[in-house]
Amino acid sequence: MNDLCLRPACELAALLRSRQLSARELLEASLARIDELDPVLNAVVVRDDERARQRAAELDEALVHGGPVGPLHGLPTAHKDLLDAAGLPTSYGSRIFAGNVARRDSLLAARVRAAGAVRLGKTNVPEFGAGSQTHNPVFGTTRNPYDPSRTPGGSSGGAAAALATGMVAVADGSDMGGSLRNPASFCNIVGLRPTPGRVPNVPAADAWYDLSVLGPLGRRAADVALLLAAIAGPDARDPYAGWPAEPRLLEPLDRDLRGVRAAWGGSLGLPFSSAVLEAHERARAGVASLGLHLTPAEPDVRGADEVFRTLRGWHLAATIGDAVERAGDDVGPMVRENVAYGRTVTAAQVARAQQRRTALLTAATAFFDEVEFLFLPVSQVLPFDAAEPWVREIEGEPMPDYLAWMRSAYLVSVLRVPAASVPAGFTPEGLPVGLQVVGRPGDDLGVLQVAHALEQVFRAHERPPDLDALRRAASTGAARR
């Protein structure tokens, strides 16, 4: 890869540590990439160039004088605009928080900084992170680098588009119903939804809510492991964050997978675009080539849809409900409708959802006693029109709301397992398609090892976006919004 900005973060980190490349040089390349491509993609919506340059200079000087070097030393990154980073706006993509500036770092942002990264700004999100199409009334619409007429997915869509085009080396995101996995699939990168608690969610309005997790995105599985190693580890403020640090994340991800038991899942009883199912079936031969003992099977997820919707609605009403209701029409209709639904959820419904989820977890444990990994499609559809708020129908079947087309991701969220989206190839029209790799609870490393092995098989990372076409689009004055 001759393009410096598109080289794997692990390679860049090695060049930085050996002083073959300076943090200042890499930062300037990243800022130049944003300048030339973001007018059409609208991925990095908050810039912090001056402090980023100061930080890069400090890191270069520290290295010259033999100072400590963190695992992310000199790597440019940007935080998702749901995450507090001191001195930068955190708008959540909502007018009611436009101009809100964070006074301190979230734990994840602090850990990324402590690991040596260079923070250059914030990436775009849908309003309050609700949905998997990245657009909001503050910063507008983010577009897919493989086809700017389409969405990069969401809610970590800005981060995915920035990574795919080399604006940043690594990026963080969050995932409740697929917000790390869907944009990774749509943008041909790797996104990991870690086991709940692997990455502490601090601060949090409700520390006991575990459907939403923080996690890493990268252009390679090893880059994701590198960032995960920096942001994972216990913290007493998150009751689920008891997983110990995993030093093997910083070691090579190579693993002999011959004979490992795995399940090849189908549609989970959901509607899928025929193009997605065709791509999924094409990927099967590549997965089988790893020597896995692969059998057709998938867990029973009946009732998981009700569990997800009940707990999600209750959580949104409890955490943002008052602010949304005070704001009225200053908040978009989808968020208002979700809060309104959440206000109707009763204690009895929450209790029933928790009981049903307990049964689902018991069944999933039995399923993963038999197999170590499960392979599923990531998303039920291909990247869709960026002007459409959500998918209205799939193969003629109407979608009742903006959540329905994301079930292939959010049903997995209910099971408290790690799941990654791995680039698995392209449609004949050139749109990326990801493969979802699901592992046993706590086996984030194993999921990344499989993702790494699949990279060698599919080699989809060797087909980056057409940067020249994006440059031409930017030069013609394509609207950011």
C-alpha positions in Angstrom: 0.0 0.0 0.0 1.8 3.1 -1.3 -0.8 5.5 0.3 0.6 6.4 3.7 -2.8 7.2 5.1 -4.3 3.8 4.1 -1.5 1.7 5.6 -2.5 -0.5 8.6 -2.3 1.3 11.9 0.0 -1.4 13.2 2.4 -0.7 10.4 2.2 3.0 11.0 2.8 2.5 14.8 6.0 0.5 14.0 7.2 3.3 11.7 6.5 5.9 14.3 8.3 4.0 17.1 11.3 3.4 14.9 11.4 7.1 13.9 11.1 6.3 10.2 8.0 8.5 10.3 7.2 11.3 12.6 3.8 12.0 14.3 3.8 15.4 12.7 4.3 14.0 9.2 1.5 11.5 9.7 -0.9 14.1 11.2 -0.3 16.5 8.3 -1.1 13.7 5.9 -4.3 12.9 7.7 -5.4 16.6 7.9 -4.7 16.9 4.2 -6.8 13.9 3.5 -9.7 15.4 5.5 -9.3 18.7 3.6 -9.5 17.0 0.2 -12.2 14.4 0.8 -14.4 15.6 3.7 -16.2 18.2 1.5 -18.0 15.2 -0.1 -18.0 12.7 2.8 -18.7 14.9 5.8 -17.2 12.3 8.2 -15.0 14.5 10.6 -17.4 17.2 11.7 -15.3 18.8 14.5 -11.6 19.7 13.8 -8.9 20.4 16.4 -5.9 21.0 14.2 -3.9 23.4 16.4 -4.0 21.2 19.5 -3.4 18.1 17.4 -0.3 19.6 15.9 0.9 20.6 19.4 0.3 17.1 20.6 2.1 15.5 17.6 5.1 17.7 18.2 5.2 16.8 21.9 5.1 13.1 21.0 8.0 13.5 18.5 10.1 15.3 21.1 9.3 12.7 23.8 10.5 9.9 21.5 13.7 11.7 20.6 14.5 12.0 24.3 13.7 8.4 25.1 10.4 9.0 26.8 7.8 6.3 27.2 6.0 5.3 24.0 2.4 4.0 24.2 0.9 1.4 21.8 -1.0 4.2 19.9 2.0 6.6 19.8 1.4 9.2 17.1 -1.6 7.6 15.5 -4.2 10.1 14.4 -7.7 9.4 15.7 -11.1 11.1 16.1 -13.8 10.4 18.7 -17.4 9.6 17.9 -19.6 12.6 18.7 -21.4 10.8 21.5 -18.2 10.7 23.5 -16.8 13.4 25.7 -13.3 14.7 24.8 -12.1 17.7 26.9 -12.3 21.0 25.0 -14.3 19.6 22.1 -18.0 19.9 21.4 -20.2 16.9 22.2 -23.4 17.6 20.4 -24.8 14.1 20.1 -25.9 15.3 16.6 -28.8 17.3 18.3 -29.7 21.0 18.1 -30.3 21.0 21.9 -26.7 20.2 22.6 -25.1 22.2 19.8 -22.3 24.3 21.3 -22.0 22.0 24.3 -18.2 21.6 25.1 -17.0 18.7 27.2 -15.0 19.8 30.3 -13.3 16.5 30.7 -12.4 13.3 28.9 -14.6 10.2 29.0 -12.6 7.2 30.2 -12.2 5.9 26.7 -10.9 9.2 25.4 -8.5 9.4 28.4 -7.2 5.9 27.7 -6.6 6.6 24.0 -4.7 9.8 24.9 -2.6 7.9 27.5 -1.8 5.3 24.9 -0.2 8.1 22.7 -2.8 8.8 20.1 -3.2 12.2 18.4 -6.8 13.5 18.7 -7.7 15.5 15.7 -11.5 15.9 16.1 -14.9 14.2 16.3 -16.8 12.0 13.8 -20.4 12.4 12.8 -23.4 10.5 14.2 -27.2 10.3 13.8 -29.1 12.3 16.4 -28.4 10.8 19.8 -26.9 7.8 17.9 -30.4 6.6 17.1 -30.4 4.5 14.0 -28.0 3.2 11.4 -28.0 6.1 9.0 -25.6 8.9 9.8 -27.4 12.3 9.4 -28.4 15.0 11.9 -29.6 18.6 11.9 -26.4 20.0 13.3 -23.8 18.6 10.9 -25.8 17.1 8.1 -25.3 13.7 6.3 -22.2 11.5 6.1 -21.8 9.7 2.8 -20.3 6.3 1.9 -16.8 6.4 0.4 -17.6 3.6 -2.0 -20.6 5.4 -3.4 -21.3 9.0 -2.0 -25.0 8.7 -3.0 -25.4 6.0 -0.3 -25.1 5.9 3.5 -22.0 4.6 5.4 -24.4 3.2 8.0 -24.4 4.3 11.6 -24.4 5.3 14.2 -20.6 5.2 13.9 -20.9 6.2 10.2 -18.5 9.2 10.4 -15.8 7.0 12.0 -16.2 4.3 9.4 -16.1 6.7 6.4 -13.0 8.5 7.9 -11.2 5.2 8.4 -12.0 3.8 5.0 -10.4 6.8 3.3 -7.4 7.3 5.6 -8.5 10.4 7.5 -7.6 8.6 10.7 -5.6 5.5 11.6 -8.0 4.1 14.2 -11.4 5.2 15.5 -13.8 4.4 18.3 -17.5 3.9 18.1 -20.4 2.4 20.1 -22.9 -0.4 19.4 -26.3 -1.0 20.7 -28.1 -2.4 17.7 -25.2 -2.7 15.2 -23.6 0.7 15.3 -20.1 -0.6 15.0 -20.9 -3.6 12.8 -23.3 -2.0 10.2 -21.0 0.9 9.2 -18.0 -1.5 9.1 -19.9 -3.7 6.7 -21.0 -0.7 4.6 -17.5 0.8 4.4 -15.3 -2.3 4.0 -13.5 -2.0 7.4 -13.4 -4.1 10.6 -15.7 -3.3 13.5 -15.9 -5.1 16.8 -18.8 -5.1 19.2 -16.9 -6.3 22.3 -18.3 -8.4 25.1 -20.2 -6.1 27.4 -17.8 -4.8 30.1 -14.7 -5.4 28.0 -14.5 -1.6 27.4 -15.8 0.3 30.4 -18.6 2.8 29.6 -17.6 5.7 31.9 -19.3 8.1 32.5 -22.7 6.5 31.9 -26.2 7.7 32.9 -27.1 4.1 33.7 -24.1 1.9 34.5 -26.3 -1.2 34.6 -27.5 -1.0 31.0 -25.4 -3.4 28.9 -27.0 -3.4 25.5 -24.8 -0.5 24.4 -21.1 -1.0 24.4 -18.0 1.0 23.3 -15.6 -0.5 20.9 -12.9 -0.2 18.2 -12.9 0.2 14.4 -9.9 -0.3 12.1 -8.9 -1.1 8.6 -7.5 -4.5 9.7 -8.3 -6.9 12.5 -4.8 -6.2 14.1 -5.6 -2.5 14.1 -8.8 -3.2 16.0 -6.9 -5.4 18.5 -4.4 -2.6 19.0 -7.0 -0.1 19.9 -9.0 -2.6 22.0 -5.9 -3.3 24.0 -5.6 0.4 24.8 -9.2 1.0 25.8 -10.1 -2.3 27.5 -9.6 -3.2 31.2 -11.4 -3.0 34.5 -12.9 0.1 36.0 -15.0 0.0 39.2 -17.5 2.5 37.9 -18.7 0.0 35.3 -20.3 -3.0 37.1 -19.7 -5.2 34.1 -16.0 -4.2 33.5 -14.4 -7.0 35.4 -12.6 -8.6 32.4 -8.8 -8.5 32.9 -6.5 -6.8 30.5 -5.7 -9.0 27.5 -2.0 -8.6 26.6 -2.3 -11.1 23.7 -4.2 -8.5 21.8 -0.8 -6.9 21.1 0.6 -10.2 19.8 0.2 -11.5 16.2 -3.4 -12.7 15.6 -2.3 -15.8 13.6 -4.0 -19.0 14.7 -4.5 -22.5 13.3 -8.2 -22.8 13.0 -8.3 -26.3 11.6 -10.8 -28.5 13.3 -12.4 -25.7 15.3 -16.1 -26.2 15.6 -18.2 -23.4 14.0 -21.7 -22.8 12.9 -22.8 -21.3 9.5 -25.9 -19.3 10.2 -28.6 -18.3 7.8 -31.2 -15.6 7.9 -32.4 -15.9 11.5 -35.9 -16.0 10.1 -35.5 -12.4 8.9 -36.0 -10.8 5.4 -32.8 -10.1 3.6 -31.8 -8.4 0.4 -31.1 -11.2 -2.2 -27.8 -9.5 -2.9 -26.8 -9.8 0.8 -27.7 -13.5 0.9 -25.8 -14.1 -2.3 -22.7 -12.5 -0.9 -23.1 -14.4 2.3 -23.2 -17.7 0.4 -20.2 -16.7 -1.7 -18.3 -16.1 1.5 -19.0 -19.7 2.8 -16.2 -21.3 0.7 -13.7 -18.8 2.0 -14.7 -19.6 5.6 -14.5 -23.3 5.0 -11.0 -22.9 3.5 -9.7 -22.1 7.0 -10.3 -25.8 7.9 -13.1 -25.1 10.4 -15.5 -27.9 11.2 -18.4 -25.9 9.8 -22.0 -27.0 10.3 -25.3 -25.3 9.5 -26.8 -24.0 12.7 -27.9 -20.8 14.5 -29.1 -19.9 18.0 -32.8 -19.6 18.8 -33.4 -15.9 19.0 -37.2 -16.0 19.3 -38.3 -13.2 21.7 -35.0 -11.3 21.3 -36.7 -8.6 19.3 -39.2 -7.8 22.1 -36.3 -7.9 24.6 -34.3 -5.4 22.6 -37.1 -3.0 21.9 -38.4 -3.0 25.4 -35.1 -2.5 27.1 -33.9 0.1 24.5 -37.1 2.1 24.8 -37.0 2.1 28.5 -33.4 3.2 28.5 -33.9 6.0 26.1 -36.8 7.4 28.0 -34.9 7.1 31.3 -31.7 8.8 30.1 -32.7 11.4 27.4 -36.5 11.5 27.8 -36.8 14.7 29.9 -34.4 16.6 27.6 -36.2 15.4 24.5 -39.6 16.3 25.7 -38.5 19.8 26.8 -37.0 20.4 23.4 -40.1 19.5 21.4 -39.7 19.9 17.7 -36.0 20.8 18.1 -35.5 17.0 18.3 -36.1 14.8 15.2 -39.3 12.7 15.0 -37.5 9.3 15.3 -36.0 10.2 18.6 -39.2 11.7 19.9 -41.1 8.6 18.9 -38.6 6.3 20.6 -38.9 8.3 23.8 -42.6 8.4 23.6 -42.6 4.6 23.2 -40.2 4.3 26.1 -42.6 6.3 28.3 -45.2 3.6 27.8 -43.0 0.7 28.9 -44.1 -0.7 32.3 -42.2 -2.3 35.1 -43.9 -5.5 34.2 -42.7 -5.3 30.6 -39.1 -4.7 31.8 -39.3 -7.6 34.1 -40.7 -9.9 31.4 -37.9 -8.7 29.0 -35.2 -9.5 31.6 -36.7 -12.9 32.2 -36.9 -13.7 28.5 -33.3 -12.4 28.0 -32.2 -14.7 30.8 -33.7 -17.7 29.0 -32.0 -16.5 25.7 -28.6 -16.3 27.4 -29.1 -19.8 28.8 -29.9 -21.1 25.4 -27.0 -19.2 23.8 -24.6 -20.6 26.3 -25.7 -24.1 25.4 -25.3 -23.2 21.7 -21.8 -21.9 22.2 -20.8 -25.0 24.2 -21.2 -26.9 20.9 -19.5 -24.4 18.6 -16.8 -21.8 19.2 -17.9 -19.3 16.4 -21.0 -18.4 14.5 -21.1 -16.8 11.0 -24.0 -14.6 10.0 -24.7 -11.7 7.6 -24.1 -8.4 9.3 -26.9 -6.3 7.7 -30.1 -7.3 6.0 -29.5 -4.8 3.2 -26.7 -3.2 1.2 -25.7 0.5 1.7 -28.9 2.4 0.8 -29.7 5.9 -0.4 -28.2 8.6 1.9 -31.3 10.7 1.4 -33.5 7.9 2.9 -33.8 8.1 6.7 -34.3 4.3 6.9 -35.0 1.2 4.9 -38.8 1.0 4.0 -38.9 -2.5 2.6 -36.7 -5.5 2.0 -37.6 -7.7 -1.0 -41.1 -6.4 -1.0 -41.7 -6.9 2.7 -42.5 -3.5 4.4 -40.4 -2.5 7.4 -42.6 -1.2 10.2 -40.1 1.2 11.6 -36.4 2.3 11.3 -35.2 -0.5 13.6 -36.6 -3.4 11.7 -34.0 -3.6 9.0 -31.2 -3.9 11.7 -32.4 -7.0 13.4 -29.6 -9.2 12.1 -27.3 -7.1 14.2 -29.4 -6.2 17.3 -30.7 -9.7 17.9 -27.0 -10.7 18.5 -26.6 -7.7 20.8 -29.1 -9.3 23.2 -26.9 -12.4 23.7 -24.0 -10.5 25.4 -21.4 -12.0 23.0 -18.6 -10.4 21.0 -19.3 -9.9 17.3 -17.3 -8.4 14.5 -18.0 -7.3 11.0 -15.2 -8.5 8.6 -14.9 -7.3 5.0 -16.0 -10.3 2.8 -16.1 -8.9 -0.7 -18.2 -6.8 -3.0 -21.4 -7.0 -5.0 -21.1 -6.8 -8.8 -21.9 -3.1 -8.4 -18.9 -2.6 -6.2 -20.6 -2.2 -2.8 -18.9 -3.8 0.2 -20.5 -6.6 2.2 -19.4 -7.7 5.6 -19.5 -11.1 7.3 -20.5 -11.2 11.0 -18.3 -13.3 13.2 -19.8 -14.1 16.6 -17.9 -15.7 19.5 -18.3 -17.0 23.0 -18.8 -14.4 25.8 -15.4 -12.9 26.6 -13.6 -14.4 23.6 -13.0 -11.1 21.9 -9.5 -12.2 21.0 -10.8 -15.4 19.3 -13.2 -13.3 17.2 -10.4 -11.1 16.1 -8.2 -14.1 15.3 -10.9 -15.4 13.0 -11.3 -11.9 11.5 -7.5 -11.8 10.8 -7.6 -15.2 9.1 -10.5 -14.2 6.9 -8.6 -11.0 5.8 -6.1 -13.3 4.2 -8.8 -15.2 2.4 -11.1 -12.4 1.2 -8.5 -9.7 0.8 -11.2 -7.1 0.5 -9.0 -4.6 2.2 -6.9 -4.5 -1.0 -9.8 -2.7 -2.7 -10.0 0.8 -1.0 -12.5 3.5 -2.1 -11.8 5.3 -5.4 -10.0 8.3 -3.9 -9.6 10.0 -7.2 -13.3 9.9 -7.8 -13.9 11.3 -4.4 -11.4 14.1 -5.0 -13.2 14.9 -8.3 -16.6 15.0 -6.5 -15.1 17.3 -3.8 -13.6 19.6 -6.3 -17.0 20.1 -8.0 -18.4 21.5 -4.8 -20.5 18.5 -3.7 -22.5 19.6 -0.7 -21.4 18.4 2.8 -25.0 18.4 3.9 
